Amino acid sequence: MPFPVDEKYIGETESELNVKFPTEFKNRMIKLNGGELLISSEFEFELHPFFDKSDRKRISRTCNHIGLETKNAREWNGFPENGIAIGADGFGNKLILTHNGNGNLTDQLYFWNHETRKVEKIAESVNKLNTKESSLWEKIKSKF
C-alpha cells in the first residue's frame, strides 16, 4: 500500500545513486511512494519505493527500495550502467529510468527484459504510459 514520502528521502536516494530524479517522477512518488503501475488488465509493475526511515512500519514497507533494487539489478549481466530500477513485474524484468552519463535522469520510462537484456522505451514518462500505442505489451502478454 503506497503512502506519501518526505522529499528528504528522495534526496538521500539521489545522493546514494549519484543521480537526480525527474520532477514528474518525484512528484508522483511524494504522493504515492511505490504502488502499482497498471499496464493492462493482466499486466502490472510494482514501483519500488524510496527508502523511508521515519519509523519501523515505513522501514518495513520500503525495504525493497529503489537504491537496493538498483544495486541488485546492476549485478545482473546486461543491466544498463546508466539504468535506475524503479519497478519490477515479478518475472525479473525491470522498469528503469536512464541518464546520459550526467546523472540527470530523463522522464522517459524504459522496460528492461532480463532474458534478452534489451531495453525498450515504453513511455515519455511514468504519468504518460499509453499501452495502446506500445506493441511491447502485446508481445509480453502473449508470453503469459
C-alpha positions as CSV (number, residue, x, y, z in Angstrom):
1,M,0.0,0.0,0.0
2,P,1.7,3.2,-1.1
3,F,1.8,6.3,1.1
4,P,3.4,9.7,0.9
5,V,7.2,10.1,1.4
6,D,9.2,13.1,2.6
7,E,11.3,14.6,-0.1
8,K,14.4,14.3,2.0
9,Y,14.3,10.5,1.4
10,I,14.3,11.1,-2.3
11,G,17.3,13.3,-1.8
12,E,19.1,10.6,0.1
13,T,18.5,8.1,-2.7
14,E,19.7,10.7,-5.2
15,S,22.9,11.0,-3.2
16,E,23.3,7.3,-2.8
17,L,23.0,6.6,-6.5
18,N,24.6,9.9,-7.7
19,V,21.6,10.8,-9.8
20,K,18.8,13.4,-10.0
21,F,15.2,12.0,-10.5
22,P,12.9,13.9,-12.9
23,T,10.4,16.2,-11.3
24,E,7.4,14.4,-12.6
25,F,8.5,11.1,-11.1
26,K,9.4,12.7,-7.8
27,N,6.0,14.4,-7.6
28,R,4.2,11.1,-8.2
29,M,6.3,9.3,-5.6
30,I,6.0,12.1,-3.0
31,K,2.2,11.4,-3.1
32,L,2.4,7.7,-3.5
33,N,5.7,6.2,-2.6
34,G,5.6,3.0,-4.7
35,G,2.4,1.2,-5.6
36,E,1.3,-0.5,-8.8
37,L,1.6,0.7,-12.3
38,L,-1.1,-1.0,-14.3
39,I,-0.1,-1.7,-17.9
40,S,-3.2,-3.7,-18.9
41,S,-5.9,-5.7,-17.1
42,E,-3.5,-8.7,-17.0
43,F,-0.1,-7.0,-16.5
44,E,1.3,-4.6,-13.9
45,F,4.5,-3.4,-12.4
46,E,5.2,-2.8,-8.7
47,L,7.0,0.5,-8.4
48,H,9.9,0.4,-5.9
49,P,9.6,3.0,-3.2
50,F,12.2,5.4,-1.9
51,F,13.6,4.1,1.4
52,D,11.7,5.8,4.2
53,K,13.4,5.6,7.6
54,S,10.9,7.7,9.5
55,D,9.5,4.8,11.6
56,R,9.6,1.0,11.8
57,K,6.5,0.5,9.8
58,R,7.8,2.6,6.9
59,I,11.2,1.0,7.1
60,S,9.5,-2.4,6.7
61,R,7.2,-1.2,3.9
62,T,10.1,0.3,1.9
63,C,12.8,-2.3,2.4
64,N,12.7,-3.1,-1.4
65,H,13.6,0.4,-2.2
66,I,15.0,2.0,-5.4
67,G,18.6,2.1,-4.1
68,L,18.7,-1.5,-3.1
69,E,16.8,-2.8,-6.2
70,T,19.2,-0.8,-8.5
71,K,22.3,-2.2,-6.8
72,N,20.9,-5.7,-7.1
73,A,20.0,-5.2,-10.7
74,R,23.4,-3.9,-11.6
75,E,24.8,-7.3,-10.6
76,W,22.9,-8.9,-13.4
77,N,24.6,-9.4,-16.8
78,G,23.4,-6.8,-19.3
79,F,21.7,-4.4,-16.9
80,P,22.4,-0.9,-18.3
81,E,25.1,1.0,-16.4
82,N,23.1,4.2,-16.7
83,G,19.9,2.5,-15.5
84,I,18.0,3.0,-12.3
85,A,15.5,0.3,-11.4
86,I,12.2,1.9,-10.4
87,G,9.9,-1.1,-10.7
88,A,9.6,-4.8,-11.4
89,D,7.0,-7.2,-12.9
90,G,7.6,-10.2,-10.7
91,F,9.3,-12.1,-13.5
92,G,12.7,-10.5,-13.3
93,N,12.0,-7.6,-15.8
94,K,12.5,-4.0,-14.6
95,L,11.1,-0.6,-15.3
96,I,14.0,1.8,-15.5
97,L,14.9,5.4,-15.8
98,T,18.2,6.3,-17.5
99,H,20.7,9.2,-17.8
100,N,23.3,10.2,-20.5
101,G,26.2,10.0,-18.1
102,N,25.5,13.2,-16.3
103,G,23.3,11.7,-13.6
104,N,20.2,13.7,-14.6
105,L,17.6,11.0,-15.2
106,T,15.2,11.6,-18.1
107,D,11.4,11.3,-17.8
108,Q,11.4,8.5,-20.3
109,L,10.3,5.2,-19.0
110,Y,12.1,2.0,-20.2
111,F,11.4,-1.7,-20.0
112,W,14.5,-3.9,-19.4
113,N,14.0,-7.6,-20.3
114,H,16.1,-9.8,-18.1
115,E,16.1,-12.6,-20.6
116,T,17.1,-10.7,-23.7
117,R,18.9,-8.0,-21.8
118,K,17.3,-5.5,-24.2
119,V,15.9,-2.1,-23.3
120,E,12.9,-0.6,-25.0
121,K,11.3,2.8,-24.4
122,I,7.7,2.4,-23.4
123,A,6.6,5.9,-22.4
124,E,7.5,9.6,-22.4
125,S,7.1,9.5,-18.6
126,V,5.6,7.5,-15.7
127,N,2.4,9.5,-16.0
128,K,2.2,9.2,-19.8
129,L,2.2,5.5,-20.2
130,N,0.0,4.6,-23.2
131,T,-0.4,0.9,-23.5
132,K,-2.5,1.2,-26.7
133,E,0.5,2.7,-28.6
134,S,3.0,0.2,-27.4
135,S,3.4,-3.1,-29.3
136,L,5.7,-4.3,-26.4
137,W,2.7,-5.1,-24.2
138,E,1.2,-7.3,-26.8
139,K,4.4,-9.2,-27.0
140,I,4.7,-9.5,-23.2
141,K,1.0,-10.5,-22.8
142,S,1.4,-13.3,-25.4
143,K,4.0,-15.0,-23.3
144,F,1.8,-15.4,-20.3
